[in-house]
């Protein structure tokens, strides 16, 4: 399964509040190529995945794991741990 599909499935497991929290953390990520302010706030699950892949490329899955740990949704972190970036 492609990384985009994996990320989409992962984000679809979040409830609305968790998804909003995830997008907030994503928008305020300390990474050097952070997604522009405001873009994630309006984004749907598929658009959030597109933004993550656009700005973080091969690091998108590891970033998603880190953000899920902060929500916390450790069950999802464990579910996707075997996947490679």
Jmol script that loads the backbone (N, CA, C; Angstrom):
load data "model"
ATOM      1  N   UNK A   1       0.840  -1.177   0.000  1.00  0.00           N
ATOM      2  CA  UNK A   1       0.000   0.000   0.000  1.00  0.00           C
ATOM      3  C   UNK A   1       0.888   1.243   0.000  1.00  0.00           C
ATOM      4  N   UNK A   2       0.541   2.218  -0.790  1.00  0.00           N
ATOM      5  CA  UNK A   2       1.325   3.442  -0.900  1.00  0.00           C
ATOM      6  C   UNK A   2       1.223   4.256   0.390  1.00  0.00           C
ATOM      7  N   UNK A   3       2.235   5.080   0.633  1.00  0.00           N
ATOM      8  CA  UNK A   3       2.271   5.890   1.835  1.00  0.00           C
ATOM      9  C   UNK A   3       1.038   6.789   1.945  1.00  0.00           C
ATOM     10  N   UNK A   4       0.585   7.354   0.832  1.00  0.00           N
ATOM     11  CA  UNK A   4      -0.586   8.226   0.858  1.00  0.00           C
ATOM     12  C   UNK A   4      -1.804   7.473   1.382  1.00  0.00           C
ATOM     13  N   UNK A   5      -1.993   6.256   0.935  1.00  0.00           N
ATOM     14  CA  UNK A   5      -3.126   5.451   1.391  1.00  0.00           C
ATOM     15  C   UNK A   5      -2.995   5.108   2.871  1.00  0.00           C
ATOM     16  N   UNK A   6      -1.790   4.808   3.302  1.00  0.00           N
ATOM     17  CA  UNK A   6      -1.551   4.482   4.708  1.00  0.00           C
ATOM     18  C   UNK A   6      -1.865   5.688   5.591  1.00  0.00           C
ATOM     19  N   UNK A   7      -1.389   6.851   5.181  1.00  0.00           N
ATOM     20  CA  UNK A   7      -1.641   8.064   5.951  1.00  0.00           C
ATOM     21  C   UNK A   7      -3.132   8.389   5.990  1.00  0.00           C
ATOM     22  N   UNK A   8      -3.793   8.238   4.868  1.00  0.00           N
ATOM     23  CA  UNK A   8      -5.219   8.522   4.814  1.00  0.00           C
ATOM     24  C   UNK A   8      -5.985   7.596   5.758  1.00  0.00           C
ATOM     25  N   UNK A   9      -5.677   6.321   5.729  1.00  0.00           N
ATOM     26  CA  UNK A   9      -6.335   5.363   6.629  1.00  0.00           C
ATOM     27  C   UNK A   9      -6.084   5.729   8.083  1.00  0.00           C
ATOM     28  N   UNK A  10      -4.881   6.128   8.388  1.00  0.00           N
ATOM     29  CA  UNK A  10      -4.511   6.508   9.740  1.00  0.00           C
ATOM     30  C   UNK A  10      -5.332   7.726  10.192  1.00  0.00           C
ATOM     31  N   UNK A  11      -5.393   8.766   9.374  1.00  0.00           N
ATOM     32  CA  UNK A  11      -6.118   9.986   9.742  1.00  0.00           C
ATOM     33  C   UNK A  11      -7.625   9.745   9.845  1.00  0.00           C
ATOM     34  N   UNK A  12      -8.138   8.824   9.063  1.00  0.00           N
ATOM     35  CA  UNK A  12      -9.564   8.519   9.116  1.00  0.00           C
ATOM     36  C   UNK A  12      -9.956   7.803  10.403  1.00  0.00           C
ATOM     37  N   UNK A  13      -8.990   7.291  11.146  1.00  0.00           N
ATOM     38  CA  UNK A  13      -9.252   6.647  12.436  1.00  0.00           C
ATOM     39  C   UNK A  13      -9.461   7.670  13.551  1.00  0.00           C
ATOM     40  N   UNK A  14      -9.094   8.911  13.316  1.00  0.00           N
ATOM     41  CA  UNK A  14      -9.214   9.947  14.334  1.00  0.00           C
ATOM     42  C   UNK A  14     -10.635  10.492  14.378  1.00  0.00           C
ATOM     43  N   UNK A  15     -11.111  10.818  15.579  1.00  0.00           N
ATOM     44  CA  UNK A  15     -12.397  11.505  15.645  1.00  0.00           C
ATOM     45  C   UNK A  15     -12.159  12.979  15.290  1.00  0.00           C
ATOM     46  N   UNK A  16     -13.217  13.768  15.226  1.00  0.00           N
ATOM     47  CA  UNK A  16     -13.084  15.157  14.775  1.00  0.00           C
ATOM     48  C   UNK A  16     -12.136  15.976  15.646  1.00  0.00           C
ATOM     49  N   UNK A  17     -12.267  15.851  16.960  1.00  0.00           N
ATOM     50  CA  UNK A  17     -11.385  16.606  17.855  1.00  0.00           C
ATOM     51  C   UNK A  17      -9.931  16.180  17.705  1.00  0.00           C
ATOM     52  N   UNK A  18      -9.706  14.892  17.593  1.00  0.00           N
ATOM     53  CA  UNK A  18      -8.337  14.396  17.422  1.00  0.00           C
ATOM     54  C   UNK A  18      -7.755  14.860  16.091  1.00  0.00           C
ATOM     55  N   UNK A  19      -8.575  14.857  15.038  1.00  0.00           N
ATOM     56  CA  UNK A  19      -8.103  15.303  13.730  1.00  0.00           C
ATOM     57  C   UNK A  19      -7.738  16.791  13.773  1.00  0.00           C
ATOM     58  N   UNK A  20      -8.559  17.596  14.445  1.00  0.00           N
ATOM     59  CA  UNK A  20      -8.248  19.018  14.585  1.00  0.00           C
ATOM     60  C   UNK A  20      -6.959  19.212  15.377  1.00  0.00           C
ATOM     61  N   UNK A  21      -6.765  18.429  16.432  1.00  0.00           N
ATOM     62  CA  UNK A  21      -5.536  18.488  17.227  1.00  0.00           C
ATOM     63  C   UNK A  21      -4.326  18.088  16.375  1.00  0.00           C
ATOM     64  N   UNK A  22      -4.476  17.025  15.597  1.00  0.00           N
ATOM     65  CA  UNK A  22      -3.407  16.575  14.704  1.00  0.00           C
ATOM     66  C   UNK A  22      -3.015  17.693  13.743  1.00  0.00           C
ATOM     67  N   UNK A  23      -4.008  18.334  13.139  1.00  0.00           N
ATOM     68  CA  UNK A  23      -3.721  19.409  12.171  1.00  0.00           C
ATOM     69  C   UNK A  23      -3.080  20.611  12.857  1.00  0.00           C
ATOM     70  N   UNK A  24      -3.496  20.925  14.073  1.00  0.00           N
ATOM     71  CA  UNK A  24      -2.874  22.013  14.829  1.00  0.00           C
ATOM     72  C   UNK A  24      -1.397  21.715  15.057  1.00  0.00           C
ATOM     73  N   UNK A  25      -1.109  20.501  15.526  1.00  0.00           N
ATOM     74  CA  UNK A  25       0.284  20.116  15.758  1.00  0.00           C
ATOM     75  C   UNK A  25       1.080  20.117  14.457  1.00  0.00           C
ATOM     76  N   UNK A  26       0.466  19.666  13.387  1.00  0.00           N
ATOM     77  CA  UNK A  26       1.132  19.648  12.087  1.00  0.00           C
ATOM     78  C   UNK A  26       1.484  21.058  11.643  1.00  0.00           C
ATOM     79  N   UNK A  27       0.547  21.974  11.810  1.00  0.00           N
ATOM     80  CA  UNK A  27       0.751  23.354  11.394  1.00  0.00           C
ATOM     81  C   UNK A  27       1.845  24.039  12.204  1.00  0.00           C
ATOM     82  N   UNK A  28       2.004  23.625  13.443  1.00  0.00           N
ATOM     83  CA  UNK A  28       2.985  24.241  14.326  1.00  0.00           C
ATOM     84  C   UNK A  28       4.220  23.363  14.522  1.00  0.00           C
ATOM     85  N   UNK A  29       4.445  22.488  13.581  1.00  0.00           N
ATOM     86  CA  UNK A  29       5.606  21.607  13.616  1.00  0.00           C
ATOM     87  C   UNK A  29       6.885  22.426  13.529  1.00  0.00           C
ATOM     88  N   UNK A  30       7.895  21.981  14.228  1.00  0.00           N
ATOM     89  CA  UNK A  30       9.174  22.701  14.253  1.00  0.00           C
ATOM     90  C   UNK A  30      10.083  22.329  13.079  1.00  0.00           C
ATOM     91  N   UNK A  31       9.604  21.525  12.183  1.00  0.00           N
ATOM     92  CA  UNK A  31      10.433  21.117  11.039  1.00  0.00           C
ATOM     93  C   UNK A  31      10.775  22.323  10.175  1.00  0.00           C
ATOM     94  N   UNK A  32      11.884  22.279   9.507  1.00  0.00           N
ATOM     95  CA  UNK A  32      12.344  23.418   8.717  1.00  0.00           C
ATOM     96  C   UNK A  32      11.420  23.764   7.554  1.00  0.00           C
ATOM     97  N   UNK A  33      10.744  22.772   6.994  1.00  0.00           N
ATOM     98  CA  UNK A  33       9.844  23.037   5.875  1.00  0.00           C
ATOM     99  C   UNK A  33       8.397  22.884   6.341  1.00  0.00           C
ATOM    100  N   UNK A  34       8.040  23.630   7.380  1.00  0.00           N
ATOM    101  CA  UNK A  34       6.696  23.522   7.925  1.00  0.00           C
ATOM    102  C   UNK A  34       5.664  23.958   6.889  1.00  0.00           C
ATOM    103  N   UNK A  35       4.525  23.325   6.946  1.00  0.00           N
ATOM    104  CA  UNK A  35       3.412  23.674   6.072  1.00  0.00           C
ATOM    105  C   UNK A  35       2.984  25.095   6.410  1.00  0.00           C
ATOM    106  N   UNK A  36       2.700  25.938   5.423  1.00  0.00           N
ATOM    107  CA  UNK A  36       2.312  27.320   5.685  1.00  0.00           C
ATOM    108  C   UNK A  36       1.131  27.436   6.642  1.00  0.00           C
ATOM    109  N   UNK A  37       1.197  28.426   7.499  1.00  0.00           N
ATOM    110  CA  UNK A  37       0.161  28.668   8.496  1.00  0.00           C
ATOM    111  C   UNK A  37      -1.207  28.783   7.834  1.00  0.00           C
ATOM    112  N   UNK A  38      -2.175  28.081   8.376  1.00  0.00           N
ATOM    113  CA  UNK A  38      -3.536  28.149   7.874  1.00  0.00           C
ATOM    114  C   UNK A  38      -3.907  27.038   6.908  1.00  0.00           C
ATOM    115  N   UNK A  39      -2.957  26.483   6.195  1.00  0.00           N
ATOM    116  CA  UNK A  39      -3.281  25.435   5.222  1.00  0.00           C
ATOM    117  C   UNK A  39      -3.892  24.187   5.865  1.00  0.00           C
ATOM    118  N   UNK A  40      -3.291  23.626   6.899  1.00  0.00           N
ATOM    119  CA  UNK A  40      -3.884  22.425   7.486  1.00  0.00           C
ATOM    120  C   UNK A  40      -5.219  22.683   8.175  1.00  0.00           C
ATOM    121  N   UNK A  41      -5.413  23.858   8.720  1.00  0.00           N
ATOM    122  CA  UNK A  41      -6.625  24.142   9.479  1.00  0.00           C
ATOM    123  C   UNK A  41      -7.888  23.933   8.656  1.00  0.00           C
ATOM    124  N   UNK A  42      -7.834  24.212   7.373  1.00  0.00           N
ATOM    125  CA  UNK A  42      -9.003  24.085   6.497  1.00  0.00           C
ATOM    126  C   UNK A  42      -9.055  22.745   5.765  1.00  0.00           C
ATOM    127  N   UNK A  43      -8.033  21.950   5.916  1.00  0.00           N
ATOM    128  CA  UNK A  43      -7.859  20.764   5.074  1.00  0.00           C
ATOM    129  C   UNK A  43      -8.682  19.564   5.539  1.00  0.00           C
ATOM    130  N   UNK A  44      -9.196  18.826   4.565  1.00  0.00           N
ATOM    131  CA  UNK A  44      -9.848  17.539   4.807  1.00  0.00           C
ATOM    132  C   UNK A  44      -8.760  16.488   5.037  1.00  0.00           C
ATOM    133  N   UNK A  45      -9.168  15.263   5.348  1.00  0.00           N
ATOM    134  CA  UNK A  45      -8.176  14.177   5.496  1.00  0.00           C
ATOM    135  C   UNK A  45      -7.338  14.007   4.230  1.00  0.00           C
ATOM    136  N   UNK A  46      -7.961  13.866   3.047  1.00  0.00           N
ATOM    137  CA  UNK A  46      -7.145  13.687   1.844  1.00  0.00           C
ATOM    138  C   UNK A  46      -6.215  14.877   1.573  1.00  0.00           C
ATOM    139  N   UNK A  47      -6.700  16.095   1.800  1.00  0.00           N
ATOM    140  CA  UNK A  47      -5.863  17.278   1.568  1.00  0.00           C
ATOM    141  C   UNK A  47      -4.721  17.342   2.579  1.00  0.00           C
ATOM    142  N   UNK A  48      -4.975  16.940   3.814  1.00  0.00           N
ATOM    143  CA  UNK A  48      -3.913  16.907   4.821  1.00  0.00           C
ATOM    144  C   UNK A  48      -2.816  15.944   4.404  1.00  0.00           C
ATOM    145  N   UNK A  49      -3.200  14.791   3.882  1.00  0.00           N
ATOM    146  CA  UNK A  49      -2.213  13.825   3.392  1.00  0.00           C
ATOM    147  C   UNK A  49      -1.410  14.432   2.242  1.00  0.00           C
ATOM    148  N   UNK A  50      -2.079  15.081   1.303  1.00  0.00           N
ATOM    149  CA  UNK A  50      -1.374  15.732   0.188  1.00  0.00           C
ATOM    150  C   UNK A  50      -0.370  16.760   0.684  1.00  0.00           C
ATOM    151  N   UNK A  51      -0.768  17.572   1.656  1.00  0.00           N
ATOM    152  CA  UNK A  51       0.143  18.583   2.208  1.00  0.00           C
ATOM    153  C   UNK A  51       1.328  17.934   2.903  1.00  0.00           C
ATOM    154  N   UNK A  52       1.069  16.879   3.667  1.00  0.00           N
ATOM    155  CA  UNK A  52       2.166  16.195   4.353  1.00  0.00           C
ATOM    156  C   UNK A  52       3.167  15.621   3.360  1.00  0.00           C
ATOM    157  N   UNK A  53       2.666  15.008   2.297  1.00  0.00           N
ATOM    158  CA  UNK A  53       3.568  14.430   1.302  1.00  0.00           C
ATOM    159  C   UNK A  53       4.303  15.515   0.523  1.00  0.00           C
ATOM    160  N   UNK A  54       3.635  16.624   0.268  1.00  0.00           N
ATOM    161  CA  UNK A  54       4.266  17.729  -0.458  1.00  0.00           C
ATOM    162  C   UNK A  54       5.406  18.356   0.347  1.00  0.00           C
ATOM    163  N   UNK A  55       5.183  18.585   1.630  1.00  0.00           N
ATOM    164  CA  UNK A  55       6.165  19.292   2.441  1.00  0.00           C
ATOM    165  C   UNK A  55       7.149  18.388   3.171  1.00  0.00           C
ATOM    166  N   UNK A  56       6.766  17.146   3.429  1.00  0.00           N
ATOM    167  CA  UNK A  56       7.629  16.271   4.215  1.00  0.00           C
ATOM    168  C   UNK A  56       8.061  15.008   3.476  1.00  0.00           C
ATOM    169  N   UNK A  57       7.524  14.783   2.296  1.00  0.00           N
ATOM    170  CA  UNK A  57       7.901  13.665   1.426  1.00  0.00           C
ATOM    171  C   UNK A  57       8.050  12.363   2.213  1.00  0.00           C
ATOM    172  N   UNK A  58       9.220  11.785   2.171  1.00  0.00           N
ATOM    173  CA  UNK A  58       9.457  10.479   2.782  1.00  0.00           C
ATOM    174  C   UNK A  58       9.415  10.493   4.300  1.00  0.00           C
ATOM    175  N   UNK A  59       9.384  11.677   4.911  1.00  0.00           N
ATOM    176  CA  UNK A  59       9.333  11.771   6.372  1.00  0.00           C
ATOM    177  C   UNK A  59       7.911  11.927   6.888  1.00  0.00           C
ATOM    178  N   UNK A  60       6.936  11.916   6.002  1.00  0.00           N
ATOM    179  CA  UNK A  60       5.541  12.147   6.388  1.00  0.00           C
ATOM    180  C   UNK A  60       5.040  11.105   7.386  1.00  0.00           C
ATOM    181  N   UNK A  61       5.381   9.858   7.190  1.00  0.00           N
ATOM    182  CA  UNK A  61       4.892   8.810   8.084  1.00  0.00           C
ATOM    183  C   UNK A  61       5.526   8.939   9.465  1.00  0.00           C
ATOM    184  N   UNK A  62       6.814   9.210   9.532  1.00  0.00           N
ATOM    185  CA  UNK A  62       7.441   9.357  10.851  1.00  0.00           C
ATOM    186  C   UNK A  62       6.907  10.594  11.557  1.00  0.00           C
ATOM    187  N   UNK A  63       6.626  11.664  10.830  1.00  0.00           N
ATOM    188  CA  UNK A  63       6.022  12.848  11.431  1.00  0.00           C
ATOM    189  C   UNK A  63       4.631  12.518  11.951  1.00  0.00           C
ATOM    190  N   UNK A  64       3.847  11.795  11.174  1.00  0.00           N
ATOM    191  CA  UNK A  64       2.508  11.402  11.616  1.00  0.00           C
ATOM    192  C   UNK A  64       2.584  10.607  12.911  1.00  0.00           C
ATOM    193  N   UNK A  65       3.529   9.700  13.004  1.00  0.00           N
ATOM    194  CA  UNK A  65       3.682   8.902  14.228  1.00  0.00           C
ATOM    195  C   UNK A  65       3.979   9.799  15.425  1.00  0.00           C
ATOM    196  N   UNK A  66       4.888  10.757  15.238  1.00  0.00           N
ATOM    197  CA  UNK A  66       5.241  11.663  16.341  1.00  0.00           C
ATOM    198  C   UNK A  66       4.041  12.490  16.785  1.00  0.00           C
ATOM    199  N   UNK A  67       3.256  12.962  15.824  1.00  0.00           N
ATOM    200  CA  UNK A  67       2.080  13.758  16.171  1.00  0.00           C
ATOM    201  C   UNK A  67       1.030  12.907  16.867  1.00  0.00           C
ATOM    202  N   UNK A  68       0.861  11.676  16.424  1.00  0.00           N
ATOM    203  CA  UNK A  68      -0.101  10.775  17.074  1.00  0.00           C
ATOM    204  C   UNK A  68       0.295  10.476  18.511  1.00  0.00           C
ATOM    205  N   UNK A  69       1.587  10.403  18.774  1.00  0.00           N
ATOM    206  CA  UNK A  69       2.056  10.193  20.143  1.00  0.00           C
ATOM    207  C   UNK A  69       1.674  11.366  21.030  1.00  0.00           C
ATOM    208  N   UNK A  70       1.640  12.563  20.446  1.00  0.00           N
ATOM    209  CA  UNK A  70       1.324  13.764  21.225  1.00  0.00           C
ATOM    210  C   UNK A  70      -0.169  13.952  21.448  1.00  0.00           C
ATOM    211  N   UNK A  71      -1.035  13.300  20.672  1.00  0.00           N
ATOM    212  CA  UNK A  71      -2.490  13.522  20.795  1.00  0.00           C
ATOM    213  C   UNK A  71      -3.041  12.984  22.122  1.00  0.00           C
ATOM    214  N   UNK A  72      -2.822  11.864  22.660  1.00  0.00           N
ATOM    215  CA  UNK A  72      -2.111  10.670  22.231  1.00  0.00           C
ATOM    216  C   UNK A  72      -3.058   9.616  21.636  1.00  0.00           C
ATOM    217  N   UNK A  73      -2.600   9.007  20.570  1.00  0.00           N
ATOM    218  CA  UNK A  73      -3.295   7.857  19.971  1.00  0.00           C
ATOM    219  C   UNK A  73      -2.261   6.763  19.755  1.00  0.00           C
ATOM    220  N   UNK A  74      -1.773   6.239  20.859  1.00  0.00           N
ATOM    221  CA  UNK A  74      -0.715   5.238  20.807  1.00  0.00           C
ATOM    222  C   UNK A  74      -1.152   3.958  20.122  1.00  0.00           C
ATOM    223  N   UNK A  75      -2.462   3.684  20.147  1.00  0.00           N
ATOM    224  CA  UNK A  75      -2.952   2.499  19.448  1.00  0.00           C
ATOM    225  C   UNK A  75      -2.656   2.606  17.951  1.00  0.00           C
ATOM    226  N   UNK A  76      -2.800   3.799  17.394  1.00  0.00           N
ATOM    227  CA  UNK A  76      -2.497   3.983  15.972  1.00  0.00           C
ATOM    228  C   UNK A  76      -0.995   3.963  15.714  1.00  0.00           C
ATOM    229  N   UNK A  77      -0.233   4.498  16.647  1.00  0.00           N
ATOM    230  CA  UNK A  77       1.234   4.447  16.511  1.00  0.00           C
ATOM    231  C   UNK A  77       1.670   2.990  16.429  1.00  0.00           C
ATOM    232  N   UNK A  78       1.134   2.150  17.299  1.00  0.00           N
ATOM    233  CA  UNK A  78       1.483   0.728  17.298  1.00  0.00           C
ATOM    234  C   UNK A  78       1.016   0.040  16.024  1.00  0.00           C
ATOM    235  N   UNK A  79      -0.149   0.402  15.555  1.00  0.00           N
ATOM    236  CA  UNK A  79      -0.703  -0.211  14.351  1.00  0.00           C
ATOM    237  C   UNK A  79       0.176   0.052  13.129  1.00  0.00           C
ATOM    238  N   UNK A  80       0.769   1.220  13.043  1.00  0.00           N
ATOM    239  CA  UNK A  80       1.543   1.594  11.872  1.00  0.00           C
ATOM    240  C   UNK A  80       3.042   1.509  12.077  1.00  0.00           C
ATOM    241  N   UNK A  81       3.480   1.086  13.238  1.00  0.00           N
ATOM    242  CA  UNK A  81       4.912   1.006  13.530  1.00  0.00           C
ATOM    243  C   UNK A  81       5.696   0.161  12.506  1.00  0.00           C
ATOM    244  N   UNK A  82       5.178  -0.975  12.027  1.00  0.00           N
ATOM    245  CA  UNK A  82       5.976  -1.786  11.100  1.00  0.00           C
ATOM    246  C   UNK A  82       6.164  -1.155   9.718  1.00  0.00           C
ATOM    247  N   UNK A  83       5.409  -0.126   9.392  1.00  0.00           N
ATOM    248  CA  UNK A  83       5.503   0.467   8.066  1.00  0.00           C
ATOM    249  C   UNK A  83       6.791   1.270   7.934  1.00  0.00           C
ATOM    250  N   UNK A  84       7.352   1.214   6.782  1.00  0.00           N
ATOM    251  CA  UNK A  84       8.579   1.955   6.492  1.00  0.00           C
ATOM    252  C   UNK A  84       8.243   3.288   5.879  1.00  0.00           C
ATOM    253  N   UNK A  85       9.070   4.318   6.159  1.00  0.00           N
ATOM    254  CA  UNK A  85       8.886   5.644   5.554  1.00  0.00           C
ATOM    255  C   UNK A  85       9.385   5.654   4.142  1.00  0.00           C
TER     256      UNK A  85
END
end "model"
wireframe off; spacefill off
backbone 0.3
color backbone group
